[in-house]
Amino acid sequence: MGRLSEDQLIAQWLAPMAGPAGLGLRDDAALLTPPAGCELVMTVDALVAGIHFFPDDPPASIARKLLGVNLSDLAAKGADPVGFLLAMMLPDALTNDWIKSFIDGLAKAAQDSGCPLIGGDTTRIDGPLALSLTAIGSVPHGQMVRRTTAKAGDVIAVTGTIGDAALGLVLQQTKAAEGLAQLGADGQAFLLDRYRHPRPRHALARALRAHASAAMDVSDGLVGDCRKLLQASGCGGVVCLDDVPLSDAVREAVTAAPDLFRRAVTGGDDYEIVLCAPEPQFKALQAVAAECGVPVHLIGRVTGGPDVLFTHQGGDMSFAHGSFQHF
């Protein structure tokens, strides 16, 4: 059987996962009413085969990553998911089975996160598979957590663990990489899973609204994203890299190959949240996060000066590039 037509793909596979705002995917646009007293927060990310994921990655994993990276942005803004728009640019080589597996994975991720499909577009492409997703969330009026509002004296903290995905990428690229080849099967599987499957922290949205002064998701590398956050707020800071939380797998790998530490704190795809909070608010935020099963670790402090300093093992640590750069 040949590949489904665009109309068949939409009617048979995409329309069943659409939320009410999508109008059954039978109209030219979605119709979305924000919750009472709320504003909408919107974010978009594109993933391209060979750049953001491996062409032979499981299609359901690609789908989960596509939605997850956007939900991570919403979570860092304190926004609750409302729905998403999907654009798929599909090369001819993709089979019906591949597309169906991708859509099934996306439907499962959407259901788990409470973020339904509400519209989008499909088209053919002569190049590699390209996917774009626009996620929409809501926040009570005036309560979006911005990048630009950190203040001197705030503490700097980060959720989860850092470097898992970066080392998972190294492992997928080079199975014999020093420090990673020696990991047990469970450790390697953990790192690969963290690279392929972001864990957006939307369970913390309410806590961030209540207690954080500023936040952003860690998508391009902790060092670079800390700089972006503090510079956007017109502040400096001191970050103690010894306090950055590491998983057992990353800690074991770094012990075996210390140079991997630099990769762990600058590599992308963590999809954790780096946040600033007034010190009196931090313990309350940490307690709520613990109830949600998300650890939050203190790693530094915001200063009034322009410089962002990183310390490690008693000295300063400098970085030419603190995060992934597309250009």
MIFI-845832 format. One record per residue (C-alpha): x negated, z negated, y; residue in three letters. Coordinates in nm, 4 decimals, padded with zeros to 6 digits. Layout:
<rs>
+----------+----------+----------+------+
!       c1 !       c3 !       c2 ! rest !
+----------+----------+----------+------+
!        X !        Z !        Y !  ALA !
...
+----------+----------+----------+------+
</rs>
This chain:
<rs>
+----------+----------+----------+------+
!       c1 !       c3 !       c2 ! rest !
+----------+----------+----------+------+
!  00.0000 !  00.0000 !  00.0000 !  MET !
! -00.1268 !  00.0879 !  00.3498 !  GLY !
! -00.1655 ! -00.1734 !  00.6155 !  ARG !
!  00.1536 ! -00.2967 !  00.7780 !  LEU !
!  00.2521 ! -00.1361 !  01.1056 !  SER !
!  00.2394 ! -00.3452 !  01.4229 !  GLU !
!  00.6172 ! -00.3927 !  01.4204 !  ASP !
!  00.6153 ! -00.4953 !  01.0534 !  GLN !
!  00.3266 ! -00.7389 !  01.1054 !  LEU !
!  00.5102 ! -00.9082 !  01.3915 !  ILE !
!  00.8510 ! -00.9191 !  01.2232 !  ALA !
!  00.7363 ! -01.0229 !  00.8743 !  GLN !
!  00.4407 ! -01.2527 !  00.9386 !  TRP !
!  00.4237 ! -01.3656 !  01.3022 !  LEU !
!  00.7881 ! -01.4119 !  01.3991 !  ALA !
!  00.8563 ! -01.6777 !  01.1303 !  PRO !
!  00.5950 ! -01.9073 !  01.2891 !  MET !
!  00.7187 ! -01.8664 !  01.6463 !  ALA !
!  00.8677 ! -02.1581 !  01.8361 !  GLY !
!  01.1912 ! -02.1408 !  02.0372 !  PRO !
!  01.0089 ! -02.0354 !  02.3551 !  ALA !
!  00.8929 ! -01.7236 !  02.1703 !  GLY !
!  01.2506 ! -01.5913 !  02.1455 !  LEU !
!  01.1856 ! -01.4709 !  01.7913 !  GLY !
!  00.9091 ! -01.2434 !  01.9274 !  LEU !
!  01.1817 ! -00.9888 !  02.0010 !  ARG !
!  01.1373 ! -00.9806 !  02.3791 !  ASP !
!  00.8574 ! -00.8788 !  02.6177 !  ASP !
!  00.7642 ! -01.2333 !  02.7171 !  ALA !
!  00.8122 ! -01.5964 !  02.6283 !  ALA !
!  01.0443 ! -01.8320 !  02.8160 !  LEU !
!  00.8981 ! -02.1786 !  02.8523 !  LEU !
!  01.0554 ! -02.4791 !  03.0210 !  THR !
!  00.8073 ! -02.7622 !  03.0914 !  PRO !
!  00.9114 ! -03.1108 !  02.9807 !  PRO !
!  01.0831 ! -03.3026 !  03.2599 !  ALA !
!  00.8377 ! -03.4468 !  03.5107 !  GLY !
!  00.5439 ! -03.2548 !  03.3658 !  CYS !
!  00.3026 ! -02.9848 !  03.4757 !  GLU !
!  00.1579 ! -02.7142 !  03.2520 !  LEU !
! -00.2104 ! -02.6931 !  03.1603 !  VAL !
! -00.3393 ! -02.3588 !  03.0282 !  MET !
! -00.6644 ! -02.2554 !  02.8633 !  THR !
! -00.7902 ! -01.9433 !  02.6874 !  VAL !
! -01.0760 ! -01.8778 !  02.4461 !  ASP !
! -01.1839 ! -01.5586 !  02.2724 !  ALA !
! -01.3649 ! -01.5404 !  01.9385 !  LEU !
! -01.5551 ! -01.2298 !  01.8300 !  VAL !
! -01.6892 ! -01.1600 !  01.4810 !  ALA !
! -02.0665 ! -01.1882 !  01.4673 !  GLY !
! -02.0803 ! -01.4037 !  01.7809 !  ILE !
! -01.8429 ! -01.6970 !  01.7324 !  HIS !
! -01.7941 ! -01.6761 !  01.3561 !  PHE !
! -01.9420 ! -01.4929 !  01.0607 !  PHE !
! -01.7509 ! -01.1779 !  00.9571 !  PRO !
! -01.7308 ! -01.3076 !  00.5992 !  ASP !
! -01.5965 ! -01.6530 !  00.6950 !  ASP !
! -01.2639 ! -01.7325 !  00.5253 !  PRO !
! -00.9815 ! -01.5899 !  00.7395 !  PRO !
! -00.7890 ! -01.9198 !  00.7336 !  ALA !
! -01.0997 ! -02.0962 !  00.8673 !  SER !
! -01.1309 ! -01.8438 !  01.1513 !  ILE !
! -00.7649 ! -01.9053 !  01.2378 !  ALA !
! -00.8095 ! -02.2817 !  01.2387 !  ARG !
! -01.1135 ! -02.2499 !  01.4631 !  LYS !
! -00.9342 ! -02.0155 !  01.7031 !  LEU !
! -00.6535 ! -02.2628 !  01.7652 !  LEU !
! -00.8778 ! -02.5679 !  01.7452 !  GLY !
! -01.1182 ! -02.4667 !  02.0207 !  VAL !
! -00.8247 ! -02.4244 !  02.2589 !  ASN !
! -00.6559 ! -02.7481 !  02.1577 !  LEU !
! -00.9874 ! -02.9212 !  02.2256 !  SER !
! -00.9726 ! -02.8035 !  02.5886 !  ASP !
! -00.6172 ! -02.9331 !  02.6213 !  LEU !
! -00.7114 ! -03.2675 !  02.4690 !  ALA !
! -00.9927 ! -03.3165 !  02.7193 !  ALA !
! -00.7438 ! -03.2625 !  03.0016 !  LYS !
! -00.5093 ! -03.5253 !  02.8600 !  GLY !
! -00.2546 ! -03.2545 !  02.7782 !  ALA !
! -00.0105 ! -03.2515 !  02.4871 !  ASP !
!  00.0242 ! -02.9110 !  02.3107 !  PRO !
!  00.3328 ! -02.7023 !  02.3941 !  VAL !
!  00.2612 ! -02.3573 !  02.2502 !  GLY !
!  00.0180 ! -02.0667 !  02.2380 !  PHE !
! -00.0110 ! -01.6927 !  02.2971 !  LEU !
! -00.2162 ! -01.4856 !  02.0527 !  LEU !
! -00.3934 ! -01.1519 !  02.1032 !  ALA !
! -00.5436 ! -00.9870 !  01.7946 !  MET !
! -00.7727 ! -00.6821 !  01.8171 !  MET !
! -00.7928 ! -00.5674 !  01.4561 !  LEU !
! -01.0425 ! -00.3162 !  01.3118 !  PRO !
! -00.9163 ! -00.0679 !  01.0542 !  ASP !
! -01.1247 ! -00.2255 !  00.7771 !  ALA !
! -00.9133 ! -00.5417 !  00.7645 !  LEU !
! -00.6699 ! -00.5478 !  00.4751 !  THR !
! -00.3153 ! -00.6802 !  00.4597 !  ASN !
! -00.4420 ! -00.9649 !  00.2417 !  ASP !
! -00.7009 ! -01.0667 !  00.5006 !  TRP !
! -00.4485 ! -01.0579 !  00.7860 !  ILE !
! -00.1890 ! -01.2510 !  00.5843 !  LYS !
! -00.4440 ! -01.5199 !  00.4947 !  SER !
! -00.5432 ! -01.5488 !  00.8620 !  PHE !
! -00.1812 ! -01.5831 !  00.9747 !  ILE !
! -00.1031 ! -01.8362 !  00.7004 !  ASP !
! -00.4012 ! -02.0442 !  00.8146 !  GLY !
! -00.2921 ! -02.0186 !  01.1745 !  LEU !
!  00.0652 ! -02.1195 !  01.0884 !  ALA !
! -00.0625 ! -02.4271 !  00.9042 !  LYS !
! -00.2886 ! -02.5270 !  01.1953 !  ALA !
! -00.0034 ! -02.4735 !  01.4416 !  ALA !
!  00.2334 ! -02.6858 !  01.2371 !  GLN !
! -00.0207 ! -02.9657 !  01.1960 !  ASP !
! -00.0894 ! -02.9778 !  01.5707 !  SER !
!  00.2667 ! -02.9311 !  01.6932 !  GLY !
!  00.1650 ! -02.6199 !  01.8888 !  CYS !
!  00.3855 ! -02.3210 !  01.7968 !  PRO !
!  00.3264 ! -01.9522 !  01.8589 !  LEU !
!  00.5319 ! -01.8255 !  02.1548 !  ILE !
!  00.4041 ! -01.4688 !  02.2032 !  GLY !
!  00.1062 ! -01.2381 !  02.2243 !  GLY !
! -00.0168 ! -00.8899 !  02.1443 !  ASP !
! -00.1715 ! -00.6917 !  01.8593 !  THR !
! -00.3849 ! -00.3812 !  01.8912 !  THR !
! -00.6391 ! -00.1724 !  01.7022 !  ARG !
! -01.0102 ! -00.1853 !  01.7888 !  ILE !
! -01.3057 !  00.0345 !  01.6906 !  ASP !
! -01.5484 ! -00.2567 !  01.7209 !  GLY !
! -01.5649 ! -00.5964 !  01.5497 !  PRO !
! -01.2652 ! -00.8213 !  01.5012 !  LEU !
! -01.1791 ! -00.9914 !  01.8316 !  ALA !
! -00.9237 ! -01.2665 !  01.8821 !  LEU !
! -00.7976 ! -01.4359 !  02.1958 !  SER !
! -00.5682 ! -01.7361 !  02.2157 !  LEU !
! -00.4118 ! -01.8956 !  02.5221 !  THR !
! -00.2953 ! -02.2527 !  02.4640 !  ALA !
! -00.0443 ! -02.4274 !  02.6873 !  ILE !
! -00.0072 ! -02.8021 !  02.7201 !  GLY !
!  00.1812 ! -03.0447 !  02.9391 !  SER !
!  00.0837 ! -03.3546 !  03.1341 !  VAL !
!  00.2930 ! -03.5899 !  03.3453 !  PRO !
!  00.2827 ! -03.4757 !  03.7058 !  HIS !
! -00.0549 ! -03.5452 !  03.8691 !  GLY !
! -00.2192 ! -03.6860 !  03.5553 !  GLN !
! -00.4412 ! -03.4015 !  03.4317 !  MET !
! -00.7914 ! -03.5352 !  03.3635 !  VAL !
! -01.0309 ! -03.3170 !  03.5604 !  ARG !
! -01.4023 ! -03.2422 !  03.5452 !  ARG !
! -01.4496 ! -03.3098 !  03.9127 !  THR !
! -01.3469 ! -03.6745 !  03.9469 !  THR !
! -01.6258 ! -03.8827 !  03.7902 !  ALA !
! -01.7560 ! -04.1588 !  04.0201 !  LYS !
! -02.0848 ! -04.3418 !  04.0547 !  ALA !
! -02.0761 ! -04.6530 !  03.8386 !  GLY !
! -01.8544 ! -04.4971 !  03.5703 !  ASP !
! -01.9760 ! -04.5146 !  03.2136 !  VAL !
! -02.0348 ! -04.1952 !  03.0153 !  ILE !
! -01.9064 ! -04.1827 !  02.6585 !  ALA !
! -01.8498 ! -03.9303 !  02.3817 !  VAL !
! -01.6087 ! -03.9162 !  02.0886 !  THR !
! -01.6911 ! -03.8607 !  01.7226 !  GLY !
! -02.0378 ! -03.7457 !  01.6194 !  THR !
! -02.2633 ! -03.4848 !  01.7774 !  ILE !
! -02.4679 ! -03.2053 !  01.6222 !  GLY !
! -02.2769 ! -03.1572 !  01.2971 !  ASP !
! -02.1588 ! -02.8068 !  01.3824 !  ALA !
! -02.4906 ! -02.6999 !  01.5336 !  ALA !
! -02.6746 ! -02.7940 !  01.2160 !  LEU !
! -02.3935 ! -02.6447 !  01.0063 !  GLY !
! -02.4617 ! -02.3149 !  01.1836 !  LEU !
! -02.8349 ! -02.3434 !  01.1114 !  VAL !
! -02.7523 ! -02.4133 !  00.7474 !  LEU !
! -02.5255 ! -02.1105 !  00.7214 !  GLN !
! -02.7890 ! -01.8896 !  00.8831 !  GLN !
! -03.0840 ! -02.0248 !  00.6829 !  THR !
! -03.0068 ! -02.2106 !  00.3621 !  LYS !
! -03.3737 ! -02.3083 !  00.3288 !  ALA !
! -03.4024 ! -02.4579 !  00.6810 !  ALA !
! -03.6358 ! -02.7571 !  00.6914 !  GLU !
! -03.4447 ! -03.0836 !  00.6926 !  GLY !
! -03.1227 ! -02.9183 !  00.5743 !  LEU !
! -03.2218 ! -02.7685 !  00.2403 !  ALA !
! -03.2997 ! -03.1203 !  00.1179 !  GLN !
! -02.9515 ! -03.2537 !  00.1927 !  LEU !
! -02.7242 ! -03.3176 ! -00.1013 !  GLY !
! -02.4273 ! -03.0926 ! -00.1695 !  ALA !
! -02.1883 ! -03.3320 !  00.0052 !  ASP !
! -02.3997 ! -03.3425 !  00.3209 !  GLY !
! -02.4316 ! -02.9654 !  00.3366 !  GLN !
! -02.0584 ! -02.9176 !  00.2764 !  ALA !
! -01.9806 ! -03.1669 !  00.5541 !  PHE !
! -02.1959 ! -02.9809 !  00.8088 !  LEU !
! -02.0522 ! -02.6404 !  00.7151 !  LEU !
! -01.6987 ! -02.7780 !  00.7415 !  ASP !
! -01.7701 ! -02.9202 !  01.0865 !  ARG !
! -01.9002 ! -02.5811 !  01.1999 !  TYR !
! -01.6022 ! -02.3874 !  01.0681 !  ARG !
! -01.3232 ! -02.6342 !  01.1469 !  HIS !
! -01.3096 ! -02.8053 !  01.4875 !  PRO !
! -01.1287 ! -03.1385 !  01.5043 !  ARG !
! -00.9589 ! -03.1340 !  01.8459 !  PRO !
! -00.9044 ! -03.4869 !  01.9736 !  ARG !
! -00.5476 ! -03.4419 !  02.1010 !  HIS !
! -00.4598 ! -03.7856 !  01.9604 !  ALA !
! -00.6536 ! -03.9234 !  02.2596 !  LEU !
! -00.4650 ! -03.7310 !  02.5280 !  ALA !
! -00.2565 ! -04.0277 !  02.6411 !  ARG !
! -00.5548 ! -04.2659 !  02.6405 !  ALA !
! -00.7570 ! -04.0243 !  02.8523 !  LEU !
! -00.4758 ! -03.9949 !  03.1042 !  ARG !
! -00.4543 ! -04.3715 !  03.1279 !  ALA !
! -00.8222 ! -04.4673 !  03.1348 !  HIS !
! -01.0647 ! -04.1775 !  03.1952 !  ALA !
! -01.1778 ! -04.0689 !  03.5402 !  SER !
! -01.3110 ! -03.7310 !  03.4195 !  ALA !
! -01.3573 ! -03.5448 !  03.0916 !  ALA !
! -01.4334 ! -03.2121 !  02.9261 !  MET !
! -01.4723 ! -03.0967 !  02.5710 !  ASP !
! -01.8193 ! -03.0555 !  02.4214 !  VAL !
! -01.8100 ! -02.6906 !  02.3203 !  SER !
! -02.1495 ! -02.5567 !  02.4276 !  ASP !
! -02.3780 ! -02.8562 !  02.3635 !  GLY !
! -02.3732 ! -03.2210 !  02.4713 !  LEU !
! -02.6703 ! -03.2036 !  02.7081 !  VAL !
! -02.5457 ! -02.8991 !  02.8959 !  GLY !
! -02.1846 ! -03.0148 !  02.9024 !  ASP !
! -02.2836 ! -03.3572 !  03.0403 !  CYS !
! -02.4652 ! -03.1753 !  03.3194 !  ARG !
! -02.1648 ! -02.9526 !  03.3891 !  LYS !
! -01.9296 ! -03.2498 !  03.4086 !  LEU !
! -02.1477 ! -03.4573 !  03.6397 !  LEU !
! -02.2474 ! -03.1685 !  03.8636 !  GLN !
! -01.8840 ! -03.0625 !  03.9001 !  ALA !
! -01.8149 ! -03.4173 !  04.0221 !  SER !
! -02.1075 ! -03.4081 !  04.2656 !  GLY !
! -02.2787 ! -03.6912 !  04.0776 !  CYS !
! -02.5918 ! -03.7596 !  03.8790 !  GLY !
! -02.6338 ! -03.9677 !  03.5690 !  GLY !
! -02.8564 ! -04.1200 !  03.3072 !  VAL !
! -02.7801 ! -04.0399 !  02.9428 !  VAL !
! -02.9581 ! -04.2260 !  02.6631 !  CYS !
! -02.9859 ! -03.9787 !  02.3783 !  LEU !
! -03.0791 ! -04.2613 !  02.1405 !  ASP !
! -02.7182 ! -04.3799 !  02.1757 !  ASP !
! -02.5622 ! -04.0423 !  02.0904 !  VAL !
! -02.3582 ! -04.0900 !  01.7690 !  PRO !
! -02.4872 ! -03.8934 !  01.4711 !  LEU !
! -02.3283 ! -03.8482 !  01.1307 !  SER !
! -02.5166 ! -03.9586 !  00.8200 !  ASP !
! -02.5906 ! -03.5945 !  00.7368 !  ALA !
! -02.7405 ! -03.5182 !  01.0785 !  VAL !
! -02.9356 ! -03.8430 !  01.0816 !  ARG !
! -03.0842 ! -03.7615 !  00.7410 !  GLU !
! -03.1728 ! -03.4072 !  00.8503 !  ALA !
! -03.3328 ! -03.5249 !  01.1761 !  VAL !
! -03.5364 ! -03.7869 !  00.9910 !  THR !
! -03.6747 ! -03.5132 !  00.7663 !  ALA !
! -03.7259 ! -03.2613 !  01.0503 !  ALA !
! -03.7353 ! -03.4333 !  01.3948 !  PRO !
! -03.7202 ! -03.1021 !  01.5837 !  ASP !
! -03.3592 ! -03.0679 !  01.4681 !  LEU !
! -03.2611 ! -03.3483 !  01.7072 !  PHE !
! -03.3030 ! -03.1174 !  02.0053 !  ARG !
! -03.0822 ! -02.8603 !  01.8317 !  ARG !
! -02.8212 ! -03.1264 !  01.7558 !  ALA !
! -02.7793 ! -03.2353 !  02.1188 !  VAL !
! -02.7872 ! -02.8848 !  02.2684 !  THR !
! -02.6069 ! -02.6774 !  02.0028 !  GLY !
! -02.2439 ! -02.5814 !  02.0467 !  GLY !
! -01.9211 ! -02.6169 !  01.8524 !  ASP !
! -01.8961 ! -02.9977 !  01.8495 !  ASP !
! -01.5487 ! -02.9934 !  02.0109 !  TYR !
! -01.5743 ! -03.3609 !  02.0849 !  GLU !
! -01.4932 ! -03.5042 !  02.4290 !  ILE !
! -01.7472 ! -03.6297 !  02.6803 !  VAL !
! -01.5775 ! -03.8565 !  02.9312 !  LEU !
! -01.6388 ! -04.0845 !  03.2252 !  CYS !
! -01.4423 ! -04.4022 !  03.2853 !  ALA !
! -01.4596 ! -04.7070 !  03.5103 !  PRO !
! -01.6340 ! -04.9766 !  03.3100 !  GLU !
! -01.3296 ! -05.2120 !  03.3104 !  PRO !
! -01.1196 ! -04.9306 !  03.1597 !  GLN !
! -01.3649 ! -04.8299 !  02.8895 !  PHE !
! -01.2897 ! -05.1052 !  02.6381 !  LYS !
! -00.9167 ! -05.0321 !  02.6607 !  ALA !
! -00.9825 ! -04.6626 !  02.6001 !  LEU !
! -01.2147 ! -04.7446 !  02.3108 !  GLN !
! -00.9517 ! -04.9704 !  02.1529 !  ALA !
! -00.6815 ! -04.7027 !  02.1696 !  VAL !
! -00.9228 ! -04.4477 !  02.0259 !  ALA !
! -01.0047 ! -04.6805 !  01.7371 !  ALA !
! -00.6331 ! -04.7093 !  01.6581 !  GLU !
! -00.6267 ! -04.3280 !  01.6395 !  CYS !
! -00.9269 ! -04.3272 !  01.4062 !  GLY !
! -01.1583 ! -04.1692 !  01.6651 !  VAL !
! -01.4776 ! -04.3594 !  01.7509 !  PRO !
! -01.5957 ! -04.3483 !  02.1129 !  VAL !
! -01.9571 ! -04.4355 !  02.1945 !  HIS !
! -02.1130 ! -04.5332 !  02.5263 !  LEU !
! -02.4109 ! -04.3056 !  02.6035 !  ILE !
! -02.4836 ! -04.3404 !  02.9746 !  GLY !
! -02.3802 ! -04.4090 !  03.3292 !  ARG !
! -02.2861 ! -04.2013 !  03.6333 !  VAL !
! -02.5121 ! -04.2353 !  03.9375 !  THR !
! -02.4752 ! -04.1313 !  04.2979 !  GLY !
! -02.7866 ! -03.9120 !  04.3048 !  GLY !
! -02.7948 ! -03.5431 !  04.2174 !  PRO !
! -03.0186 ! -03.5659 !  03.9089 !  ASP !
! -02.8972 ! -03.5894 !  03.5501 !  VAL !
! -03.1660 ! -03.7584 !  03.3397 !  LEU !
! -03.1863 ! -03.7737 !  02.9611 !  PHE !
! -03.3931 ! -04.0403 !  02.7911 !  THR !
! -03.5122 ! -04.0479 !  02.4308 !  HIS !
! -03.7357 ! -04.2962 !  02.2499 !  GLN !
! -03.8460 ! -04.4665 !  02.5680 !  GLY !
! -03.9226 ! -04.1570 !  02.7755 !  GLY !
! -03.7533 ! -03.8719 !  02.9576 !  ASP !
! -03.6516 ! -03.5646 !  02.7590 !  MET !
! -03.6246 ! -03.2312 !  02.9396 !  SER !
! -03.4378 ! -02.9163 !  02.8389 !  PHE !
! -03.4782 ! -02.5599 !  02.9630 !  ALA !
! -03.1254 ! -02.4897 !  02.8394 !  HIS !
! -02.8964 ! -02.7745 !  02.7490 !  GLY !
! -02.6229 ! -02.5660 !  02.5964 !  SER !
! -02.5245 ! -02.2299 !  02.4498 !  PHE !
! -02.5143 ! -01.9452 !  02.7020 !  GLN !
! -02.3326 ! -01.6145 !  02.6469 !  HIS !
! -02.5387 ! -01.4372 !  02.9142 !  PHE !
+----------+----------+----------+------+
</rs>
